């Protein structure tokens, strides 16, 4: 018998001063048995950074043709494809062909640095790709916030990101490794 996903509930209050986005979201996250708290919380962070009424979690962990998060327009066209972790370059290339914009949130410290160095020449050709590295200290601190039921606040201002639960607050640094090419 297969192990089922663990369900997490998060009430997420977002105050994004950069995008003028102020909303509360009641989210249900299904954590795959092979997914860590760290990866799940990076998915939650990615949601907060790109929050939109049509942004939703996909089956990216178990289905190569789906993103971890995606935003589709009313016709079903993919406007934004978000993956977390260290996805295969071929999958990123495929996502760039399907979506208007692709964002990868890489994490894992030295492993993430090696992954980017190994793939950077292929990434340069992808005009609609953004790659952001999250330092291991930040993602491990995010993992400590993981609870089956969470009440979280995310504040985004002046390039700074803070995620907290009322008792502990984590500042998340973002290192931009690749930006989309402009025409």
N, C-alpha and C positions, 0 to 999 in steps of 0.2 A: 504494500500500500504506500502510495506516494505521500510525502510530508506536505501539508498544506501551508499556504502563506500565512504569516502572522499579520493580523490587522492592527494598525495604529490609527488613532484619531488625533487630529491636530486642529486646534482653533488658532488660526494665524492672523494676527493683526499686522498690517503692513502700512508703514508711513514712509513712502518713497518721495522725498522732497525733490529729487532730480527729475522724475517723470510726473510729479504732482498726482500721484496715485495713492489714495488713502482708502483701504478697504479691509474688511474682516472676511476671512475665508474659513469655512468648516470643511476640512479635508479628511479623506480616508485614504490611507496609504497601505497597500498590501506589500509586506516585505517578504520577498521570495526566500525560501529556506537557505539558499546559498548567499543571500545578500547580507552585508554587515550593517550595523547601526550607522557606521560612518558613511557608507554609500547612500543609505536611505536619507540621512540628514543632508547630504549634498544635494540629493534630488529635491528635498524640501526647500533648501536654500535657493536652488535654481528656480523653483516655482516663485519664491518671493521676489527674486531679482527681475523676473519677466512677467509678473502677475498680470492677468488679463481675464476677462470674464469667459473667454473661450479656451484658455490654456488648460490642458488636461494631461494627466499621467497616462503614458502608454505602456506597452509590454516590452520595452526595450531590453530588459534583462533576459527574456525568454524567446523573443521573436526578433530576428535580424531585420525584418522589414518594418519595424516600429521603433519610434524614438522613446527615450525615457520620459520625455515631456514633448508635447507638440501643440501648436496653435494652428487650427485650420480655419479658413474662411467659410462663408455660408455655402459655397459650392463644393467644399471638401478639399480644395487645394491647400497644400501645406505651406503656411507662411513662415513658420518657425519650427525648427527641429532641434531639440536639445538632447545631448547625450552626456552622461557623467561617467567618469572613470577613464580607461585607456582603450577606447574602441579600435578595432582593426581599421587600418587606412582604407581598405576596400569598402568597408561599410560607410565610412565617412564620405568617400567619393560618391557612393550611391545616394546617400542622403542629400549631398549637395546638388545632385541631379534632380531630386524630387522636391526639394524645398527652396523657397526664396532665400531663406537665411538659415544657417546651421551654426550652432554654438556648442562647443565641447568644454565641459568643466573637468579638467584633468586634476587628479590628486594622487598622492602616494609618495611624495618626497623624491628621492633619487630615482626611483622607478619611473615616475612621471617625466623627469628630466631626460632620462635615457629614451623613453618612448617618443618624446617630442623631437629629440635630436635625430633619432632613427627615421622619423617620418617627415621632417620639416621640408625637405625638398619636394616631396609629393604634395604637401599641404599648400605650398606657395602657388601652385597652379589653380587651386580652388578659390575662385573669386568671391564666393559668398560664405566663407568659413571664418569663424572667430574661435580661437583657442585661448582659454583662460586657465591658468594653473592656480590651484589653491594650496597654500603651504600645509604640510602635514600637521603642524601644531594647531592650526585653525580647524581642520577637519576632525582631528581627534577630540578637540574641545567640543565641537558640535555633536559628536557621537555621545558625549557624556550627558547631553540634554535629552537624549531619546528616552521616551517613556511610552507606554501603551496609550495613555491619554495625555496630551500635551496642550498647554496654553502658552503660546509663544508670541513674542513681539519682535518685529523686524523693522529697523530704522535704517534708511539709506539716505545719506546726505554728504555732499562734497567728496564723493568717491569713497567714503567710509561705509561699511556695512556692519551692523550690530544685530545679533540675534540673541534673545534672552528668554528666560522662563519666569522671571520675577525674582528668582533666587540667584541665578548665575547669568552673566552676560558674556558673549563671545564676540570679539572683534574679528571679522573675517577679512583677511588681506586677499586681494585678487591681483595676480600678475598676468598681464596681457602678453601672450606669446605670439599671437597672429591676429591681425585685423583683416576685415574684408578689403579686397582691392576695389578702388574706385575707378570709374571709367572717365 
